[in-house]
């Protein structure tokens, strides 16, 4: 039975808060009260295992008091002052230098934002403005991909490759063209016959070349892409995909923007997925894991050649109120210290491999499990109604697998494009990893190819 306090909170929540993706008719609320490590507790005292890292971001886990102490000390000294014009602050300067140290060369310049959506807006503007400053103002087109997610602004939202994020918000930003995503498991995207990974890359590079020729290379500013597509279902491209894409773009003077809002700061076992794929873009957009969610912050890492052009004359003419916020940047440095001190990059690789093996051991025999994919602490279990045809598993919106897993086992995972996606804190233990796999097994073994989940 729900306590009076929780009942009051639910009433107030329903009366006043507009939740993303939640219809007004929905009555269920899970009100979190506290967290520690990978564990969360709601206002009813029920414990949960967080296998999503919030939204892909709780790298160091919940409840780190040393991070709260850093925020407290910085607030006592300087809680905020603008970073516009000639103004700056110590924590922002120190964090920018730290980011330049860990980023691939020559990404030595940093532009701060408050989050990923702001970051992708800034990146698209930077790309267009760079070409404008160099006398190539016709370069306005942005190449993106279907199944991409680049936030909820109009620039990033237009680059996002899901129709649901455009419906009702049109007209979207013009001059955006979407390409086929690298999703080897979905061979139907590339023709009638299954293709080897290198053949998938051949198809996608050929499509890219054709699209550039169709639009005109002198009309294209940049291509934006998640190195690994998160919301699309944790889609991992073939190993040769990004190097070959980079070569094509370089040949035509087109910039490459990596949207690493999800993949940066240890999630894939490196500081950045650019390092994992051995490709250096012109801009890396980051947020989320930069502070592990303790306060909002984002940072664009910008190449020397791009920054040189942007900093000419009157500089780059856009900014956010909270650019280089001193409390947020101090927290980010403390977060990076923890990731480094506790060896969480290596842990992401080791524990991610362990969790992948646990998922294969516990789910590999289930007929509705089509594929299990992972890179570091990014994992996905793709659900199908038939392994032979790979037809996606039908889903009952009133009884989704991830909802049943949370309600029955207290393990929080995410549904994304007919896949169960996991992005746990990098501090997860092997015992907790086994708990996640067991929780998934407990529900998916009762899930019919029709999508119906039998009662326990």
Number of C-alpha atoms within 10 A of each C-alpha: 5 9 10 10 11 16 15 12 15 16 13 11 15 17 10 8 9 11 10 6 6 10 9 11 7 8 11 9 13 12 14 15 12 14 18 12 20 25 20 21 17 15 17 17 11 12 17 19 24 27 25 22 26 21 16 24 27 27 33 27 23 22 16 15 10 13 18 15 13 18 22 14 13 19 14 9 10 14 14 15 15 16 19 14 9 6 8 16 16 12 21 23 15 13 23 21 14 14 21 18 12 14 19 20 13 16 24 20 21 24 18 26 27 21 21 27 24 25 28 33 21 21 27 23 17 23 26 21 22 24 25 16 13 10 10 16 16 13 23 21 24 25 21 26 22 17 24 28 24 30 22 18 18 19 23 26 22 28 34 26 23 17 11 9 16 17 10 9 11 10 10 18 14 12 16 18 19 19 16 17 23 25 22 21 17 14 17 14 16 19 11 8 9 15 18 13 19 15 14 24 24 16 17 20 18 14 14 19 15 12 16 21 12 9 13 13 18 18 19 28 31 25 25 27 23 25 24 24 24 26 20 21 25 25 25 22 20 17 14 15 20 21 13 16 19 17 12 17 20 12 9 15 15 25 23 23 26 28 30 29 29 29 32 25 29 28 31 26 27 21 22 25 26 20 15 14 18 14 19 22 23 22 27 31 33 28 29 28 30 31 26 27 23 23 17 22 29 28 28 30 27 26 21 15 14 20 22 13 18 20 12 10 8 8 12 15 10 9 15 14 12 18 22 31 24 27 24 28 30 24 29 28 22 21 25 24 12 17 22 15 9 14 15 25 21 18 22 26 21 16 21 27 17 18 27 23 16 19 23 18 12 17 23 17 11 16 18 26 23 24 17 19 17 21 22 25 31 28 27 26 27 24 28 23 20 16 15 9 10 19 15 19 22 16 16 12 8 8 12 15 27 20 18 20 21 18 12 12 19 19 26 23 26 22 18 18 16 18 26 20 28 28 28 32 28 31 21 25 16 15 9 19 21 16 17 26 20 18 21 23 19 18 19 23 17 16 20 15 19 14 21 16 19 11 7 7
